[in-house]
Amino acid sequence: MKRVIISTFFAFTGATFATPPPVGPYGDRPRAIATYAPRPAYPFSARSRHLQGRGIFILYVRPDGTVASVEVAKSTGHTELDESGVAALRKWRFRSGTVKKVNIPLTFTMQGSNTTET
């Protein structure tokens, strides 16, 4: 049985990515200042082709806490995964006036084996 895992990382080391870690104005993690943060869907078409990837997305946030736009700073390597990430991140909401720009790393990964159950 295969297990599909979507990992959304809100903290990472600078050695992994060239962009700064995702933080708010006082060093807060995005999850701490986000009031609504849905995870991206892992599209069936991507899962069926075993597509995986890591990317970094930049959220530009309005003063009221809604996301004005999402930029793909580093692609996952697959358009469908990028599009899924952008669609979910557009829905994020933050506390008003807490942040203007946030870097969010996303990882889409499949783990498990092709063993059959008996």
One Martini backbone bead per residue (centre of mass of N, CA, C, O) as a GRO file, in nm:
protein
  118
    1MET     BB    1   0.097   0.036   0.022
    2LYS     BB    2   0.051   0.367  -0.033
    3ARG     BB    3   0.199   0.669   0.077
    4VAL     BB    4   0.093   1.006   0.105
    5ILE     BB    5   0.298   1.304   0.134
    6ILE     BB    6   0.260   1.630   0.266
    7SER     BB    7   0.500   1.881   0.301
    8THR     BB    8   0.514   2.160   0.525
    9PHE     BB    9   0.754   2.400   0.562
   10PHE     BB   10   0.838   2.662   0.819
   11ALA     BB   11   1.134   2.548   0.847
   12PHE     BB   12   1.483   2.621   0.769
   13THR     BB   13   1.784   2.603   0.634
   14GLY     BB   14   2.015   2.801   0.467
   15ALA     BB   15   2.153   2.555   0.316
   16THR     BB   16   1.904   2.467   0.145
   17PHE     BB   17   1.837   2.775   0.098
   18ALA     BB   18   1.884   3.108  -0.030
   19THR     BB   19   1.657   3.200   0.131
   20PRO     BB   20   1.501   3.325   0.373
   21PRO     BB   21   1.336   3.263   0.633
   22PRO     BB   22   1.022   3.232   0.760
   23VAL     BB   23   0.916   3.555   0.879
   24GLY     BB   24   0.828   3.790   1.082
   25PRO     BB   25   0.878   4.096   1.240
   26TYR     BB   26   0.956   3.908   1.525
   27GLY     BB   27   1.036   3.603   1.430
   28ASP     BB   28   0.794   3.472   1.334
   29ARG     BB   29   0.618   3.223   1.236
   30PRO     BB   30   0.378   3.183   1.004
   31ARG     BB   31   0.191   2.996   1.174
   32ALA     BB   32   0.167   3.207   1.413
   33ILE     BB   33   0.036   3.446   1.208
   34ALA     BB   34  -0.164   3.254   1.098
   35THR     BB   35  -0.523   3.202   1.059
   36TYR     BB   36  -0.492   3.066   0.761
   37ALA     BB   37  -0.351   2.729   0.641
   38PRO     BB   38  -0.374   2.559   0.379
   39ARG     BB   39  -0.307   2.280   0.221
   40PRO     BB   40  -0.197   2.139  -0.045
   41ALA     BB   41  -0.270   1.967  -0.308
   42TYR     BB   42  -0.223   1.638  -0.444
   43PRO     BB   43  -0.233   1.564  -0.744
   44PHE     BB   44  -0.324   1.284  -0.903
   45SER     BB   45  -0.147   1.314  -1.157
   46ALA     BB   46   0.116   1.339  -0.989
   47ARG     BB   47   0.098   1.078  -0.825
   48SER     BB   48   0.075   0.876  -1.070
   49ARG     BB   49   0.380   0.996  -1.161
   50HIS     BB   50   0.565   1.055  -0.910
   51LEU     BB   51   0.571   1.349  -0.825
   52GLN     BB   52   0.831   1.566  -0.706
   53GLY     BB   53   0.901   1.852  -0.475
   54ARG     BB   54   1.071   2.169  -0.427
   55GLY     BB   55   0.972   2.494  -0.294
   56ILE     BB   56   0.944   2.858  -0.326
   57PHE     BB   57   0.722   3.095  -0.176
   58ILE     BB   58   0.583   3.424  -0.223
   59LEU     BB   59   0.410   3.631  -0.001
   60TYR     BB   60   0.183   3.896  -0.052
   61VAL     BB   61   0.063   4.120   0.197
   62ARG     BB   62  -0.188   4.273   0.318
   63PRO     BB   63  -0.292   4.469   0.581
   64ASP     BB   64  -0.550   4.261   0.631
   65GLY     BB   65  -0.401   3.955   0.561
   66THR     BB   66  -0.420   3.914   0.272
   67VAL     BB   67  -0.341   3.776  -0.034
   68ALA     BB   68  -0.224   3.927  -0.320
   69SER     BB   69   0.035   3.733  -0.385
   70VAL     BB   70   0.215   3.472  -0.572
   71GLU     BB   71   0.553   3.356  -0.583
   72VAL     BB   72   0.789   3.173  -0.767
   73ALA     BB   73   1.113   3.130  -0.662
   74LYS     BB   74   1.104   2.800  -0.648
   75SER     BB   75   1.059   2.535  -0.813
   76THR     BB   76   0.953   2.198  -0.809
   77GLY     BB   77   0.953   2.108  -1.139
   78HIS     BB   78   0.624   2.129  -1.143
   79THR     BB   79   0.347   2.279  -1.246
   80GLU     BB   80   0.124   2.134  -1.074
   81LEU     BB   81   0.259   2.190  -0.800
   82ASP     BB   82   0.276   2.493  -0.818
   83GLU     BB   83  -0.030   2.544  -0.858
   84SER     BB   84  -0.117   2.418  -0.590
   85GLY     BB   85   0.045   2.604  -0.407
   86VAL     BB   86  -0.076   2.874  -0.501
   87ALA     BB   87  -0.375   2.813  -0.441
   88ALA     BB   88  -0.337   2.776  -0.132
   89LEU     BB   89  -0.174   3.042  -0.060
   90ARG     BB   90  -0.402   3.247  -0.142
   91LYS     BB   91  -0.581   3.158   0.125
   92TRP     BB   92  -0.423   3.287   0.316
   93ARG     BB   93  -0.405   3.417   0.661
   94PHE     BB   94  -0.340   3.712   0.852
   95ARG     BB   95  -0.264   3.918   1.071
   96SER     BB   96  -0.304   4.230   1.093
   97GLY     BB   97   0.001   4.393   1.025
   98THR     BB   98   0.241   4.157   1.050
   99VAL     BB   99   0.281   4.125   0.724
  100LYS     BB  100   0.415   4.151   0.376
  101LYS     BB  101   0.634   3.908   0.361
  102VAL     BB  102   0.655   3.551   0.268
  103ASN     BB  103   0.836   3.255   0.302
  104ILE     BB  104   0.743   2.935   0.144
  105PRO     BB  105   0.807   2.611   0.189
  106LEU     BB  106   0.762   2.325  -0.031
  107THR     BB  107   0.672   1.966  -0.011
  108PHE     BB  108   0.655   1.699  -0.243
  109THR     BB  109   0.587   1.358  -0.133
  110MET     BB  110   0.665   1.010  -0.172
  111GLN     BB  111   0.583   0.732   0.040
  112GLY     BB  112   0.682   0.398   0.008
  113SER     BB  113   0.551   0.094  -0.123
  114ASN     BB  114   0.472  -0.185  -0.360
  115THR     BB  115   0.324  -0.348  -0.163
  116THR     BB  116   0.120  -0.610  -0.086
  117GLU     BB  117  -0.154  -0.721   0.066
  118THR     BB  118  -0.248  -1.026   0.272
   0.00000   0.00000   0.00000
